[in-house]
Amino acid sequence: MKGCSRLTSLPNKLGNFTSLTTLRIYDYSSLISLPNGLSNLTSLTTFGIE
């Protein structure tokens, strides 16, 4: 995911993507929180925020 500088949070439904293996977040300078649903991403092996 890249380039949405005014977004302050990610949707909780992101946790529904249980087969997701990589999540990288770039250029989200206003992001202040992550959804609780991220704990459902049991296949996630790579996660990064830059």
N, C-alpha and C positions, 0 to 999 in steps of 0.2 A: 504494500500500500504506500502510495507516495503523494505528497503535495496537497494537503488540505489544511492550510495554516489556521483556519478559524474553527476547526472541529475541536471540541473540548472533551469528548468522550467517544468511545467506540460502542456500537450497539451490543446489547446483551445477546442477541441472536447469533453473534459470532461464535458463541459456545456450542451452537448446533452443528458446526463443521467438525465433527469428531474424527474424521479421517485426515484433517489438515496436518501436514508434517512440518511446514515452514511458514513462519509469520514474521515479516520484517516491516517495520513502520518507519518511514522517512519523512522529514519535513512537516511534522505535526507539532509546531511550536506552541500551540495553545492546549495541547492534550494534558489534562490534569488528572484523569483517572482511567483505569482499565475496568472492563466489566467483570463481575464475579463469575460469569459463565466461562471465562478462560480456563477455569479448573476442569472443565469438561473436555478439553482438548487433549485427550489421553494419548494421541498419536504424535503430538507436537514434539519434535526433536530439535528444532532451531527456532529461536525467538530473539528478535533484536529490535531495539528502538534507537534511532539516531536522529 
